[in-house]
Amino acid sequence: MYARGMKVREIQGHLQELYEIEVSSDLISTVTDAVVEEVREWQNRPLDSIYPGTIFGAPRVKIRDEGVVKNKMVYVALRDNMHVCVRPSREWKLALAQFGILFPERLAAIA
């Protein structure tokens, strides 16, 4: 909380409100002094070039259900840990087709 800019009195109020405990300003200062250097190191660490991401979507597709073609939403979650890849919404059918190739049993469960 201190690293995010909260003052000692604000931290005291926050702890009182959330946990109904009273903490002295000396204890808060002791704790923040003990970790402030580690917090500064963490804040100044080099960032990774790639972070994993997950894309969620629910495109509407035509699915034959009991001999009748219906519009249904197909819930899709695509995750890519190795590449930064975002598919614009106009390419959802392609993404869904690739998903179907990789995991046909999951699409069968949806239909």
CORZIJO-V700533 format. One record per backbone hydrogen bond with DSSP energy under -1.0 kcal/mol. CO is the residue of the C=O (numbers start at 1). NH is the residue of the N-H. E is the energy in kcal/mol with one decimal. If there is no record, write none. Layout:
# CORZIJO-V700533
CO|NH|E / CO|NH|E
This chain:
# CORZIJO-V700533
1|6|-2.2 / 2|5|-1.7 / 7|11|-2.4 / 8|12|-2.4 / 9|13|-2.3 / 10|14|-2.4 / 11|15|-2.7 / 12|16|-2.2 / 13|17|-2.6 / 14|18|-2.7 / 15|19|-2.2 / 16|20|-1.1 / 24|28|-1.9 / 25|29|-2.4 / 26|30|-2.4 / 27|31|-2.5 / 28|32|-2.7 / 29|33|-2.5 / 30|34|-1.6 / 31|35|-1.3 / 32|36|-1.6 / 35|39|-2.4 / 36|40|-2.2 / 37|41|-2.2 / 38|42|-2.2 / 39|43|-2.6 / 40|44|-1.6 / 42|45|-1.2 / 53|80|-1.6 / 55|78|-2.5 / 57|76|-3.1 / 59|74|-2.5 / 61|72|-2.7 / 63|70|-2.8 / 65|68|-1.6 / 68|65|-3.5 / 70|63|-3.0 / 72|61|-2.9 / 76|57|-2.3 / 78|55|-3.0 / 80|53|-1.0 / 88|91|-2.3 / 89|92|-1.6 / 91|95|-2.4 / 92|96|-3.1 / 93|97|-2.3 / 94|98|-2.5 / 95|99|-2.4 / 96|100|-2.5 / 97|101|-1.8 / 98|102|-2.1 / 99|103|-3.0 / 103|107|-1.3 / 104|108|-2.0 / 105|109|-1.2 / 106|110|-1.0 / 107|111|-2.1
